[in-house]
Each structure stands twice: as structure tokens, then as C-alpha cells.
Amino acid sequence: PGAKGDKGDKGDTGFPGYDLTIRTQEEFDTLCEALDNNTCTAKSVLFVGDGGTLEFVRTNSKRLLTRNIKDIAGINKAKIKLENFVYNINGNEYALYSQATIRNLTFEFIPAVQASGGNRYFKGFYGSNNAKIFNCDIIVDADGGLAIGKVDSIVNTNITLLKGCNGFEYCNNVVNCNVITNNTGTSST
């Protein structure tokens, strides 16, 4: 095992029950690199915020695949922001793909502006199998894109859909969630 933040390897995180703790942008960049190269061995990751100003940002990037990570959580207002996400407008693509249980995080997805067709093929969060989202805030700024697809459970989560972004596709068990569309109206699901 490596040291904390070392190429996404398991290490002493200081938080029992988590293989990896992310506290800095540098540690987040290292995790992203390990995920891109399929070398991350962590099964559980904890993001530690600073109370509201720190954002873990990935910009001008390809999608973030969490592959074998099964548990992703945040504390102290941790926020992950994927901006200027570059994707192929000829195929459905997503900024974050996960099969994990995700808890207590804020996600903001901002795709790169496409020359034609808007962002209709963009998906912010796309899950598979038993993906679950609990107590999160998700903001998707995609003209005609999709916020969340193929998630087994979404519970106690605020979802903000900007610029005509669509809400859900193939999601089950959407419970006690607030959906805010185009920054104007709120509806509960």
C-alpha cells in the first residue's frame, strides 16, 4: 500500500473505513490520473472539504470513471466540479460514471460548449447496476443534456438543472429529492 494520496493506492487515511482520503487538489489530480490509467486500487474514497470554499476541480478533461470504487463520500461540504468536459457529440457520453454508493457530496457538471447540437448527448452522472446517491447536491449546466441516468436509488438529493437540461433516465427509487429547473421553479419528486 502507498501513502495517503499515492496514485490512488490504499494507505493510512486517518478515517477508519476509507482506503483513500482526498484533502487537496493535488491528491484529487493524482486520483484522476490513477482512474484514467486504471491503476486505482482503492475501494472507498472520502473527500474532505474545508467548509464550503474548496472545490476539487477537473477541467478540459475526458470523463471520470470510478471503476472499482464502491463507496464515495464527502464531509465538511466537499465539492467535485467537472468543467469544460470534452465529449463526442456523436455518441452518448457522461462526465462521471460510477457503480458506487455516493454520499454527502456536491457535484457540478459543466460540459464544453458544442458548435452544433447543444449538449443533447451529455450526461452528468451515469451509473450502472447498483449505483446509489444519498444526501448530495448535483448541479448540471448542459443545454439539452441529461443530469442523471441509470441509478438504482437517489434519496434526499437536490438536483439543479440549468439551460434546459433534462432530469432523469432509467432511475429507480427517487425519494425525497428537490429538482430545480432553469433556476426558476422547484418541484419535489
C-alpha angles and dihedrals in degrees: 000000000000132000122276109300093005107149090314092296121147113266143149102303100176088233114092113230097029126098095199135023122200114203104150140042089246091057090048091051090050091050091049090051091050090048092048090051094042091237099118110118098179116116095188130036130188121199114205116204128195098236099283116325104071116089125186099220132193114183136182089009145133121250123301113237114193090192109175099008107118101180126041119173141164137208135188094027097306114188131194116198123190108188135176086015106189116219142160111262090204093067140036110266135171135208096220124025117186143159091192136111103250121198140179100357137125116224126191119189120192115172124206112264111260121218093227136015097027114240097309094135095048121110120187103199120011122179138187136210108339102002111154134186121200131177096349138138115224123188119186120185103187126131103233095345128127126256103202133006137180100004121150097211134011112182133174092352131144114218121191116195115195132189097014095309114166122236121223142000125186094350125149133197099021100178133174095349129148117219117197116191127200090343090280113084137030128210131175123226 
